[in-house]
Amino acid sequence: PRLADLTSKFSDADDKPFRRMKVRLKKEIVTLGIGELDPANGGEYVTPSEWNEGISDPEALVIDVRNDYEHRIGTFANAVNPKTNTFR
């Protein structure tokens, strides 16, 4: 029922692309370990144009909290990398 609107996609391969497939339901994609926090109600949506306008302000501070690999391949101009080891 929850996945009734999901579109199935199949693709064929001569070899098995994966040794096995395992699907698990997770409460959080990125585990924060804070039970009372609800990320779905945590912020205010901004449109892409509002975001671009906000970060173009010279007084704006953007902290890029992605991992080092993601930060190395691309980030916002003048964004600060806090070099965190974990999200918790």
C-alpha positions as a Markdown table, in Angstrom:
| # | Residue | x | y | z |
|---|---|---|---|---|
| 1 | Pro | 0.0 | 0.0 | 0.0 |
| 2 | Arg | 2.7 | 2.6 | 0.9 |
| 3 | Leu | 4.6 | 1.9 | -2.3 |
| 4 | Ala | 1.5 | 1.6 | -4.6 |
| 5 | Asp | 2.5 | 4.6 | -6.6 |
| 6 | Leu | 6.1 | 3.5 | -7.1 |
| 7 | Thr | 7.1 | 2.9 | -10.7 |
| 8 | Ser | 9.1 | -0.3 | -11.1 |
| 9 | Lys | 12.1 | -0.2 | -13.4 |
| 10 | Phe | 14.0 | -3.3 | -14.6 |
| 11 | Ser | 17.3 | -3.6 | -16.5 |
| 12 | Asp | 19.0 | -6.7 | -17.8 |
| 13 | Ala | 22.7 | -7.6 | -17.5 |
| 14 | Asp | 24.8 | -10.5 | -18.6 |
| 15 | Asp | 26.5 | -10.7 | -15.2 |
| 16 | Lys | 25.1 | -10.2 | -11.7 |
| 17 | Pro | 25.9 | -6.5 | -10.9 |
| 18 | Phe | 25.6 | -7.2 | -7.1 |
| 19 | Arg | 26.4 | -10.3 | -5.0 |
| 20 | Arg | 23.1 | -9.9 | -3.2 |
| 21 | Met | 20.3 | -7.4 | -2.7 |
| 22 | Lys | 19.1 | -6.4 | 0.8 |
| 23 | Val | 16.5 | -3.7 | 1.4 |
| 24 | Arg | 16.0 | -2.4 | 5.0 |
| 25 | Leu | 13.6 | 0.2 | 6.2 |
| 26 | Lys | 15.4 | 2.9 | 8.1 |
| 27 | Lys | 13.9 | 5.5 | 10.4 |
| 28 | Glu | 16.5 | 8.0 | 9.4 |
| 29 | Ile | 18.8 | 8.1 | 6.3 |
| 30 | Val | 21.4 | 10.1 | 8.3 |
| 31 | Thr | 21.2 | 8.9 | 11.9 |
| 32 | Leu | 21.3 | 11.9 | 14.2 |
| 33 | Gly | 20.5 | 9.8 | 17.3 |
| 34 | Ile | 18.2 | 12.5 | 18.7 |
| 35 | Gly | 14.8 | 11.0 | 19.2 |
| 36 | Glu | 12.8 | 14.1 | 19.9 |
| 37 | Leu | 14.1 | 15.9 | 16.7 |
| 38 | Asp | 11.9 | 15.8 | 13.7 |
| 39 | Pro | 13.9 | 16.9 | 10.6 |
| 40 | Ala | 10.7 | 17.1 | 8.5 |
| 41 | Asn | 9.6 | 20.1 | 10.7 |
| 42 | Gly | 13.0 | 21.7 | 11.1 |
| 43 | Gly | 13.2 | 24.5 | 8.7 |
| 44 | Glu | 11.8 | 26.9 | 6.3 |
| 45 | Tyr | 11.6 | 26.0 | 2.6 |
| 46 | Val | 13.4 | 28.5 | 0.3 |
| 47 | Thr | 13.2 | 28.4 | -3.5 |
| 48 | Pro | 16.4 | 28.1 | -5.5 |
| 49 | Ser | 16.3 | 31.8 | -6.4 |
| 50 | Glu | 15.8 | 32.7 | -2.7 |
| 51 | Trp | 18.8 | 30.5 | -1.9 |
| 52 | Asn | 21.0 | 32.1 | -4.5 |
| 53 | Glu | 20.0 | 35.6 | -3.4 |
| 54 | Gly | 20.8 | 34.7 | 0.2 |
| 55 | Ile | 24.2 | 33.3 | -0.4 |
| 56 | Ser | 25.2 | 36.2 | -2.7 |
| 57 | Asp | 24.9 | 38.5 | 0.4 |
| 58 | Pro | 28.5 | 39.2 | 1.4 |
| 59 | Glu | 27.5 | 38.9 | 5.1 |
| 60 | Ala | 26.1 | 35.3 | 4.6 |
| 61 | Leu | 28.0 | 32.4 | 6.1 |
| 62 | Val | 27.5 | 29.1 | 4.4 |
| 63 | Ile | 28.8 | 26.1 | 6.4 |
| 64 | Asp | 29.2 | 23.0 | 4.1 |
| 65 | Val | 28.6 | 20.0 | 6.4 |
| 66 | Arg | 29.0 | 17.3 | 3.8 |
| 67 | Asn | 31.9 | 14.8 | 4.0 |
| 68 | Asp | 35.4 | 15.7 | 2.8 |
| 69 | Tyr | 35.0 | 13.8 | -0.5 |
| 70 | Glu | 31.7 | 15.7 | -1.4 |
| 71 | His | 33.3 | 19.0 | -0.3 |
| 72 | Arg | 36.3 | 18.3 | -2.6 |
| 73 | Ile | 34.3 | 17.6 | -5.7 |
| 74 | Gly | 32.2 | 20.8 | -5.4 |
| 75 | Thr | 31.0 | 23.4 | -2.9 |
| 76 | Phe | 29.5 | 26.9 | -2.8 |
| 77 | Ala | 31.8 | 29.8 | -3.2 |
| 78 | Asn | 33.4 | 30.9 | 0.1 |
| 79 | Ala | 31.7 | 28.1 | 2.0 |
| 80 | Val | 33.4 | 27.0 | 5.2 |
| 81 | Asn | 34.3 | 23.3 | 5.6 |
| 82 | Pro | 34.1 | 22.5 | 9.4 |
| 83 | Lys | 35.9 | 19.2 | 8.7 |
| 84 | Thr | 33.6 | 17.2 | 10.9 |
| 85 | Asn | 34.2 | 13.5 | 11.3 |
| 86 | Thr | 30.6 | 12.6 | 12.2 |
| 87 | Phe | 27.2 | 14.2 | 12.0 |
| 88 | Arg | 26.4 | 13.4 | 15.7 |
